[in-house]
Amino acid sequence: MVRFENVGLRYSVGPEVLRDLTFRVDPNSFQFLTGPSGAGKTSLLRLLFLALRPTRGLVTIFGHDVATLSKDALSTLRRRIGIVFQDFRLLDHMSTFENVALPLRVMGQEEQSYREEVLELLKWVGLGDRIWALPAVLSGGEKQRAAIARAVIARPQLLLADEPTGNVDPNLAQRLLRLFVELHKSGTSVIIATHDIGLMDRFDARRLVLHDGRLHVYD
């Protein structure tokens, strides 16, 4: 599904923030991405989400060399990827329901075809009473849950999550992780970036460890 070969990334003329990354992500796999602050986790997620192209090396996603793709082709591929950003990126003028349903609307689906599914997911993540609330009145944890619901609603082939449990209590964190596990069982490959060692220890999953821009893989 994803293949990196000797990938390097630098911003502008500065030093490389990622160096010589070689790894693969297989279909229907589950892994954690971890490492100290500043190690390059967010940069790696941006490469995986096709928001960046590598400075050097080969990145292929769903069998496509991203260096050769047009912007339109990248946009089409990106629809097969779900992502939970650390800063949520909810649209301020849209309700919780509308934010979560947005990926399905972009895919051209009519509201009657997804309405019940969106409502059920919002109830499951504890937002059943915040369906029509705007982001401005949601707490940080509520925004986090809405962002997660938006990322998984279209059942993406690849799910990326940047510290998805950072703004919720431990019990809800466990529940959200179960949502990711269930999505994985249904065929989605999952990559979760986290600093929470305790959380990772609860799961028998592969670990991608970044340190000083280099990646170490522990199966």
Summary of the structure (lengths in Angstrom):
residues: 219
radius of gyration: 17.2
end to end distance: 17.2
largest distance: 50.4
contacts: 670
relative contact order: 0.20
helix: 37%
strand: 26%
